[in-house]
Amino acid sequence: MEPIYRTGRRLGIGGLDLRPGDRVLDVGRGTGWNLPLLEEEIGESGRIIGVDLSEQMLEQAARRVKRQGWGNVSLVRANAETLDETDLKTIGVDAAPRAFDAVLFTYSLSLMTNWQRAWRQATTLARDQARVTVVDMQLPQAGSPLVLANGAARCALGGSDIMAHPWTRVGAGNRSRRGVEPPRRSYIQVRAGTLGPRNGERT
């Protein structure tokens, strides 16, 4: 499945318009598949904070970080639905005020019971005008009933709520939004945008 997922990762990370030196909050980090792509964009002067609740996932990500010698990656075990500055300070990261230039959610929000709260907690840690991308699963926009049923079953097996549509938060309120075109008939949806002022849009 990673070749399929990788398409969404590349599109989503490209949508962040990262620059060398940027600080990225990667929510629902998993085993670290995003890290090489992020490193290409932010360079050694940047910083990546990866958040995941699964200790096993983070252990695999940590082995990847060590193997590659990335000294600018920190991993924190935390529940994204309650994530705040306190969680990040446990690994020596001062996340206040509004420390992150970009927030990335890849195939993670639809796995969460209250993904809206996870969105709010993560984006609260980002600066105004930070870039944000959501990559997640959807039913294909076209296809036979069998194709649609297979897509729903595939997502259900992974624990995703295929009807969650968390990318709809990108562009809510008066944030700017731009679509990132996934492949035709894809199970992947990608949305990128810019966070607006902290005047209630992040809730």
N, C-alpha and C positions, 0 to 999 in steps of 0.2 A: 504493500500500500504506500510506502514512502515515496516512490516515484510520482504517484498521484498527489500526495500531500505536498511534495516539494514544489510543484507548480504553484500552489497557493502560497507557500512560504516565500518564494521568489517575488511573486506579484505583490504580496503584502509588505515585505520589507522594502521593495522598490517604492511602494507608495508612501513610505515614511520620509523620503527625500533626506536621508541621513547625511551628515557631514563629519569629517574627522573631528574628534573631540566631543561628540555628542554623548549624552548620558541616556541610556535606554532602559526602561522598565519592561521586562519580558515576563508576562503573567501567564502562569500555567506552563512552565518551562519544559516539563517532561524530561526526556533524556538528553536534551541539548542539541537537537537538530537545527535550531535557528542560529546557533552560535557562530558557525563558520561564515554564514551569510552576513550576520551583523558585524563581525570582525572585519570583513572586507570593506565595509562602509565607514566604520568609526575609527579604525586604526588603533594604534597603541595608546594614543592620547585620549581615547574615549573610554566609556565605562558601561558595563552591562550588569544589571542586577536581575537575576533570574529567580522567580518565585514559584514554588510548587508545594502542594500539601503532602505529596507522596515521598517518603524517605527513600524508597527504592529507586524512584525516578531520579531524585537528586543525586544519589550515589553514582548512578550511571553518568549523569551530566558532569559530576565532579571528576570522574575518571577521564572523561573527554577533555575537560579543561586542563587537567594535569598533563595528559599526554601531549596536548598541543602547546603547553607552556603559556597559556593566556593569563597574564598577571592582572588583567583589567576586568576579570569576571568574578562576581561574587554571587553565591547561591544562598537563598534563605528558605527555610521550611516554614510556611505560613499558610493560613486559610485566606484565599483571595477575597472572600466575602467580609473579612474583618481586618484586612491588611491596613496597617498605618505606620507612622514613623517609628513606633516602638519596636515593631518587628524588624525593621531595617537596622535599627541601632544595635540589635543583638549581634550583627555581623560587622559592626563598626561603620555603618553607612549613615551619614547625616542627611536625611531626606527632606528636611525642612529648611527654608521654605521653598516649596515648589521646585524640587531639584531636577526633575527629569525633562529632557528635551523631546522625548518620544515615548509612547506607550504602545506595546504590541501584544495582541491577543491572537494566538494561532491555535485553532481547534481546541479551545479551552472553555470559553464562556458557555457553550451549549452543554457542557458536562456539569455545570454548577447548578445547585438547587435555586439559588437566588443570584442569577448572573447580573441582574440590574444593580445589585448592591456591590458586587465585585467590580463592575465598571466604575461606579461612583468612588469606591475606595481608591482604585488605582489612579483615576484621572485627577483626584484631589491632590495627589503627590506630584502632579506635573505642572509646569509653568503655564501661564497664559500663552496662547499661540503654539503650544506644543503640538506635535503631529501625533496622530493616533491611527492605528489600523486594526481592523477586525477581520480575521480569516476564519470561516467556519463552514459547516456542512449544510447543504440544502437539498431538496429534491431537484432533479434536473428540470429545466424549463420546458423540455420536450422529450418525448419518448413514449414507448408502449407502456401499458399498465404493468407488465412484467418488469420492465426496467425501473419504473417508479417504485414498485414493491421491493425489488432487490436493493435499491438505494436506501429506502427506509429501514430495511432489515439490517443492512450493513452499518448504518449509523447507530441503530439500537444496540447492536452487538458491542459497539465501542462505548456505549453509555451516553451517547449524544441525544439530545432532544432536537430532532430535525425540524420541529416546528417552532423552536425558540426564536430564530431570526435575530440574533444579538447585534448584527451589523446595522440594524435600524437605529441604534443609538448614535452612530456616526452621522452627523448632520442634524440631530435633534436640536431644538431651540434655534439659535442663530449661528451655530457653528458652520463653517464651510465644509463642504463635502465634495468628493469626487469619486466616481466609480473607477474600479480597476477591473477591466474585462477578463473574466475567467474563460477557459475554453468552452466552446459551445457544448451543450448538453452535459455540463460539468456538475459534479456534486459539490463544487466549491463555490462559495460566495466571498468576495473581497470588497471591503470598503475602506477608503482612506480619507482623512480629513484633518482639520485643525481645530483645536479646542479654543473656544471663545473665552471672554472674561468670566470670572467666577461670580456670576450674578444669578445663580440658580440653574444654569444649564447642565451642571454636572450631576444633578440629582436624578 
